[in-house]
Amino acid sequence: MNAVIIFIMLLIAVGLLLVEIFLIPGISVAGIGGLLFLGGAVYYAYAYVGSTAGFFTLLAAFVMLAIAIIIFIRSKALEKMSLQTDIDSKHDPLEGIELKEGDTGITCSRLAPMGKIQVGGHVVEAKALDDFIDQDVEVVIIKVQSTNVLVKRKEQTDSKSKISNHSLKN
């Protein structure tokens, strides 16, 4: 009778641990229950049958758990529970937008170093070339990449800066 009790406790422990490992990952009631049943079976064997039986129960528990995991992995049960679809679609954020090097735009958000810019009525993801660029600053597209554009701050050239630069050279 003792062997039947120990065997049933081990079966329950292995079942709960399989549920914990494959169905409910993390620390849950199934895992804690499985460990309690496993410990209970080993304790019962040591306390009521003897130390030799307790040792063999402990050994049997690990062997049963290893065999159960191997059988469960090789069975088709995991394939029936898992999603088997492949994602073959591709998202192109710049599709239908004509952008080229030298186009100018305005930053919609701060580029630190990534953010959004508006170019020709389209809002696209942009990456600042060198430094962070604040919102509402005019930028120039340096390179068009597959998912975003590389930009730099547009150099301000007004008549005052030309005059001051000219006077500094002389």
ZINOR-V130747 format. One record per backbone hydrogen bond with DSSP energy under -0.5 kcal/mol. CO is the residue of the C=O (numbers start at 1). NH is the residue of the N-H. If there is no record, write none. Layout:
BEGIN
co=CO nh=NH
co=CO nh=NH
END
This chain:
BEGIN
co=1 nh=5
co=2 nh=6
co=3 nh=7
co=4 nh=8
co=5 nh=9
co=6 nh=10
co=7 nh=11
co=8 nh=12
co=9 nh=13
co=10 nh=14
co=11 nh=15
co=12 nh=16
co=13 nh=17
co=14 nh=18
co=15 nh=19
co=16 nh=20
co=17 nh=21
co=18 nh=22
co=18 nh=23
co=19 nh=23
co=19 nh=24
co=26 nh=28
co=28 nh=32
co=29 nh=33
co=30 nh=34
co=31 nh=35
co=32 nh=36
co=33 nh=37
co=34 nh=38
co=35 nh=39
co=36 nh=40
co=37 nh=41
co=38 nh=42
co=39 nh=43
co=40 nh=44
co=41 nh=45
co=42 nh=46
co=43 nh=47
co=44 nh=48
co=44 nh=49
co=45 nh=49
co=45 nh=50
co=50 nh=54
co=51 nh=55
co=52 nh=56
co=53 nh=57
co=54 nh=58
co=55 nh=59
co=56 nh=60
co=57 nh=61
co=58 nh=62
co=59 nh=63
co=60 nh=64
co=61 nh=65
co=62 nh=66
co=63 nh=67
co=64 nh=68
co=65 nh=69
co=66 nh=70
co=67 nh=71
co=68 nh=72
co=69 nh=73
co=70 nh=74
co=71 nh=75
co=72 nh=78
co=76 nh=80
co=77 nh=81
co=78 nh=82
co=86 nh=88
co=90 nh=92
co=91 nh=93
co=92 nh=95
co=94 nh=97
co=96 nh=98
co=97 nh=99
co=100 nh=103
co=103 nh=141
co=105 nh=139
co=106 nh=118
co=107 nh=136
co=110 nh=112
co=111 nh=133
co=113 nh=128
co=114 nh=112
co=115 nh=126
co=116 nh=108
co=116 nh=109
co=117 nh=119
co=117 nh=124
co=118 nh=106
co=119 nh=122
co=122 nh=119
co=122 nh=124
co=124 nh=117
co=125 nh=149
co=126 nh=115
co=127 nh=151
co=133 nh=111
co=134 nh=137
co=137 nh=107
co=138 nh=154
co=139 nh=105
co=140 nh=152
co=141 nh=102
co=143 nh=145
co=143 nh=150
co=148 nh=145
co=149 nh=127
co=149 nh=151
co=150 nh=142
co=150 nh=143
co=151 nh=129
co=152 nh=140
co=155 nh=157
co=156 nh=158
co=158 nh=162
co=159 nh=163
co=160 nh=164
co=161 nh=165
co=162 nh=166
co=163 nh=167
co=164 nh=168
co=165 nh=169
co=166 nh=170
END
